[in-house]
Amino acid sequence: MGINLKRIVYMLLAFYCFSCAAQEPNEVITDSAFILGYQLEIINNNGTCILRHTQKGIINNIPLAPNPPCYFMRRNKAIPQIFKYPDVGIRATLIVIGTLITDEQRSTWKLTPDMICGSKRQGVLFLKNDIIISEQVLSSSVACKDKGSDEKDFWFFAHKRP
């Protein structure tokens, strides 16, 4: 039993070291989630938001349109807000917010300083065997990370996909 425990500890240390090596020194992870078998991370990499998705050891990076920091949209929950659209082959739709609002916008919308809000939103779409990012970016309003979004925004991203 001691040998198995030792082997597990070595495997965990190796995994930890691999995880550290996979992250560039100039990257900052701002959000993460586990959705439909994918480990998702939103990374600020030298002023660009990147969606990193990992499944079965394969890592892919996709640049996002909003400026850092970026976050998954949630509605007062630990997991991101999700809608499915089987009619168009979308297993899940998430929204990423970024491009932090100005102090003037915060005052206009009467938002408290602790709320994380952005002026740009972009869709993350889970297809049968892939993840893609919407070409469309919503930037005509303010959205806050933990306040969620109307289902119509998720529908828009899912039905206006590339």
C-alpha positions as CSV (number, residue, x, y, z in Angstrom):
1,M,0.0,0.0,0.0
2,G,2.9,2.4,0.7
3,I,4.2,1.9,-2.8
4,N,0.9,2.8,-4.3
5,L,0.7,6.0,-2.2
6,K,4.3,6.9,-3.2
7,R,3.4,6.4,-6.9
8,I,0.3,8.6,-6.5
9,V,2.3,11.3,-4.9
10,Y,4.9,11.2,-7.7
11,M,2.1,11.3,-10.3
12,L,0.5,14.3,-8.6
13,L,3.9,16.1,-8.4
14,A,4.5,15.4,-12.1
15,F,1.1,16.7,-13.0
16,Y,1.7,19.8,-10.9
17,C,5.0,20.5,-12.6
18,F,3.5,19.9,-16.0
19,S,0.7,22.4,-15.2
20,C,3.3,25.0,-14.1
21,A,5.3,24.5,-17.3
22,A,2.2,24.8,-19.5
23,Q,1.5,28.3,-18.2
24,E,3.7,31.1,-19.7
25,P,5.3,33.4,-17.1
26,N,3.4,36.4,-18.6
27,E,0.0,34.7,-18.3
28,V,-2.6,35.4,-15.6
29,I,-5.6,33.1,-15.2
30,T,-8.6,35.2,-14.5
31,D,-11.4,32.6,-14.5
32,S,-11.8,28.8,-15.0
33,A,-14.6,26.2,-15.2
34,F,-15.1,22.6,-16.1
35,I,-17.9,22.2,-18.7
36,L,-18.8,19.0,-20.8
37,G,-15.5,17.3,-20.2
38,Y,-13.4,20.4,-21.0
39,Q,-11.2,22.3,-18.6
40,L,-11.6,26.0,-19.5
41,E,-9.4,28.9,-18.4
42,I,-9.5,32.5,-19.4
43,I,-6.1,33.9,-19.5
44,N,-4.7,37.5,-19.7
45,N,-1.7,37.0,-22.0
46,N,0.1,40.3,-22.6
47,G,-3.1,42.3,-22.9
48,T,-5.1,39.8,-24.8
49,C,-7.8,37.5,-23.4
50,I,-7.3,33.9,-24.4
51,L,-9.7,31.0,-23.9
52,R,-7.7,27.9,-23.1
53,H,-9.6,24.7,-23.4
54,T,-8.2,21.3,-22.5
55,Q,-9.7,17.9,-23.1
56,K,-8.0,14.5,-22.9
57,G,-4.6,16.2,-22.6
58,I,-5.0,18.3,-25.7
59,I,-4.7,22.0,-25.1
60,N,-6.1,24.7,-27.5
61,N,-5.9,28.5,-27.2
62,I,-8.4,30.8,-28.8
63,P,-7.9,34.6,-28.7
64,L,-11.0,36.6,-27.5
65,A,-12.2,40.1,-28.6
66,P,-12.8,41.7,-25.2
67,N,-9.9,43.3,-23.5
68,P,-8.6,41.8,-20.2
69,P,-9.5,41.0,-17.6
70,C,-12.1,38.6,-18.9
71,Y,-14.5,36.4,-17.0
72,F,-17.3,33.8,-17.7
73,M,-20.8,35.2,-17.1
74,R,-22.4,33.7,-14.1
75,R,-25.7,34.3,-12.3
76,N,-24.7,34.3,-8.6
77,K,-23.3,30.7,-9.0
78,A,-20.0,29.0,-9.1
79,I,-20.5,27.6,-12.5
80,P,-20.9,29.8,-15.6
81,Q,-24.4,30.5,-17.0
82,I,-25.2,28.1,-19.8
83,F,-27.9,27.6,-22.4
84,K,-28.2,24.7,-24.9
85,Y,-29.5,25.0,-28.5
86,P,-29.9,21.5,-29.9
87,D,-31.8,22.9,-32.9
88,V,-28.5,24.4,-34.2
89,G,-26.1,21.7,-32.8
90,I,-25.0,23.7,-29.8
91,R,-24.4,21.6,-26.7
92,A,-23.7,24.7,-24.5
93,T,-23.3,28.4,-24.9
94,L,-21.3,30.5,-22.5
95,I,-20.6,34.2,-22.5
96,V,-17.3,35.9,-21.7
97,I,-17.3,39.5,-20.5
98,G,-14.3,41.8,-20.6
99,T,-13.2,45.4,-21.4
100,L,-13.8,46.8,-18.0
101,I,-16.2,49.8,-17.8
102,T,-15.1,53.3,-16.9
103,D,-15.8,55.0,-13.6
104,E,-18.2,57.2,-15.5
105,Q,-20.2,54.2,-16.8
106,R,-20.1,52.7,-13.3
107,S,-21.6,55.9,-11.9
108,T,-24.2,56.2,-14.6
109,W,-25.4,52.6,-14.0
110,K,-25.1,53.0,-10.2
111,L,-22.9,49.9,-9.9
112,T,-21.0,49.3,-6.7
113,P,-17.2,49.2,-6.7
114,D,-17.1,45.4,-5.9
115,M,-19.0,44.5,-9.1
116,I,-16.9,43.3,-12.0
117,C,-18.5,44.7,-15.2
118,G,-17.5,44.9,-18.8
119,S,-18.6,46.6,-22.0
120,K,-17.9,43.7,-24.4
121,R,-19.4,40.1,-24.5
122,Q,-18.5,37.2,-26.7
123,G,-20.0,33.8,-27.0
124,V,-18.3,30.4,-26.4
125,L,-20.0,27.7,-28.3
126,F,-19.7,23.9,-27.6
127,L,-20.3,21.9,-30.8
128,K,-20.4,18.1,-30.9
129,N,-16.5,17.7,-30.9
130,D,-15.2,21.2,-30.7
131,I,-15.4,24.7,-29.1
132,I,-15.6,27.8,-31.2
133,I,-15.9,31.5,-30.4
134,S,-18.6,33.7,-31.9
135,E,-17.4,36.2,-34.5
136,Q,-20.0,38.6,-33.1
137,V,-19.2,40.8,-30.0
138,L,-21.9,42.6,-28.1
139,S,-20.7,46.0,-27.0
140,S,-23.7,48.3,-26.7
141,S,-24.4,47.8,-23.0
142,V,-22.8,47.0,-19.7
143,A,-22.8,43.4,-18.3
144,C,-21.6,42.3,-14.9
145,K,-19.8,39.0,-14.2
146,D,-22.1,37.7,-11.4
147,K,-25.4,39.1,-12.6
148,G,-25.9,36.9,-15.6
149,S,-27.5,37.7,-18.9
150,D,-30.8,37.3,-20.5
151,E,-31.3,34.1,-22.5
152,K,-31.7,36.2,-25.7
153,D,-28.0,37.1,-25.6
154,F,-27.1,33.4,-25.5
155,W,-29.6,32.7,-28.3
156,F,-28.0,35.4,-30.4
157,F,-24.5,34.0,-30.1
158,A,-25.7,30.4,-30.8
159,H,-27.7,31.3,-33.8
160,K,-25.3,33.8,-35.4
161,R,-22.3,31.6,-35.3
162,P,-19.7,31.4,-38.0
